[in-house]
Amino acid sequence: MQLHPARLKEPFLFPQITSDRFDDALANAASDNVDSMVDLHAAVAACVYALKAEGMLCEAALITIKAYVRHAASMQRGSNPDGDIWAADLLMEKIARWSISEFYKEK
């Protein structure tokens, strides 16, 4: 399998359905809403699995996920011009932990 470097901008190597799912989960995520966090965790896992299947190492996948979170948040600006990137930054540590955990999870 060919190894891919981290992606800091589009294309992020996710299937469109995975990207759409992540965008929706990030837009709806709130730390005090368990259902939205479960959805976001599942979306992060799907992204990580897609990057791993494309041949990324964990470090490259993590950098790519972080770049994608910022990208997805910036695309949501129309719905909440002041809060989207800030909210994504608050979730970044949790997303990073999930990403690493999912990368090494035995399937």
C-alpha positions as CSV (number, residue, x, y, z in Angstrom):
1,M,0.0,0.0,0.0
2,Q,1.2,3.5,-0.9
3,L,1.8,5.8,2.1
4,H,0.2,9.3,1.8
5,P,1.5,12.4,3.5
6,A,-0.7,14.5,5.8
7,R,-3.2,16.8,4.0
8,L,-3.5,20.4,5.2
9,K,-6.0,21.4,2.5
10,E,-8.4,19.8,0.1
11,P,-8.6,17.1,-1.1
12,F,-8.6,15.4,2.3
13,L,-9.0,11.8,0.8
14,F,-12.4,11.1,2.5
15,P,-15.3,9.8,0.5
16,Q,-18.0,12.5,0.1
17,I,-20.4,10.6,2.4
18,T,-17.8,10.5,5.1
19,S,-17.1,14.2,4.7
20,D,-20.8,15.1,4.8
21,R,-21.3,13.0,7.9
22,F,-18.4,14.8,9.6
23,D,-19.5,18.2,8.6
24,D,-23.0,17.6,10.1
25,A,-21.6,16.1,13.3
26,L,-19.2,19.0,13.8
27,A,-21.9,21.5,13.2
28,N,-24.2,19.8,15.8
29,A,-21.6,18.9,18.4
30,A,-21.9,20.2,21.9
31,S,-20.0,18.8,24.8
32,D,-23.1,18.7,27.0
33,N,-25.2,16.8,24.4
34,V,-24.3,13.1,24.6
35,D,-26.0,12.2,21.3
36,S,-24.1,14.9,19.3
37,M,-20.8,13.8,20.8
38,V,-21.5,10.1,20.0
39,D,-22.3,11.2,16.4
40,L,-19.1,13.3,16.2
41,H,-17.0,10.4,17.6
42,A,-18.4,8.0,15.0
43,A,-17.7,10.6,12.2
44,V,-14.1,11.0,13.4
45,A,-13.7,7.3,13.4
46,A,-15.0,7.0,9.8
47,C,-12.6,9.7,8.7
48,V,-9.6,8.0,10.4
49,Y,-10.5,4.6,8.9
50,A,-10.7,6.2,5.4
51,L,-7.3,7.9,5.8
52,K,-5.8,4.7,7.2
53,A,-7.2,2.8,4.2
54,E,-5.6,5.3,1.9
55,G,-2.2,4.5,3.5
56,M,-1.6,7.3,6.0
57,L,0.3,6.7,9.1
58,C,-1.2,7.8,12.4
59,E,0.7,11.1,12.6
60,A,-0.3,12.1,9.0
61,A,-3.9,11.1,9.7
62,L,-4.0,13.2,12.9
63,I,-2.6,16.3,11.1
64,T,-5.1,15.8,8.3
65,I,-8.1,15.4,10.7
66,K,-7.1,18.6,12.5
67,A,-6.8,20.5,9.2
68,Y,-10.1,19.1,8.1
69,V,-11.8,20.1,11.4
70,R,-10.6,23.7,10.8
71,H,-11.7,23.5,7.1
72,A,-15.2,22.1,8.0
73,A,-15.6,24.8,10.7
74,S,-14.7,27.6,8.3
75,M,-17.3,26.2,5.9
76,Q,-20.0,26.6,8.6
77,R,-19.4,30.3,9.1
78,G,-22.7,31.3,7.5
79,S,-24.6,29.6,10.2
80,N,-22.7,31.1,13.1
81,P,-20.1,33.7,12.0
82,D,-18.6,34.1,15.5
83,G,-18.5,30.7,17.0
84,D,-17.8,27.9,14.6
85,I,-14.0,27.9,14.6
86,W,-13.9,28.6,18.3
87,A,-16.2,25.7,19.0
88,A,-14.1,23.4,16.8
89,D,-11.0,24.5,18.7
90,L,-12.7,23.5,22.0
91,L,-13.4,20.0,20.5
92,M,-10.0,19.6,19.0
93,E,-8.3,17.8,21.9
94,K,-11.2,15.3,22.1
95,I,-11.1,14.8,18.3
96,A,-7.3,14.3,18.5
97,R,-7.7,11.6,21.2
98,W,-10.4,9.9,19.4
99,S,-8.4,9.9,16.2
100,I,-5.4,8.3,17.7
101,S,-7.5,5.7,19.6
102,E,-9.5,4.8,16.5
103,F,-6.3,4.6,14.4
104,Y,-4.9,1.9,16.6
105,K,-8.2,0.1,17.4
106,E,-8.2,-3.5,16.3
107,K,-11.1,-4.1,13.9
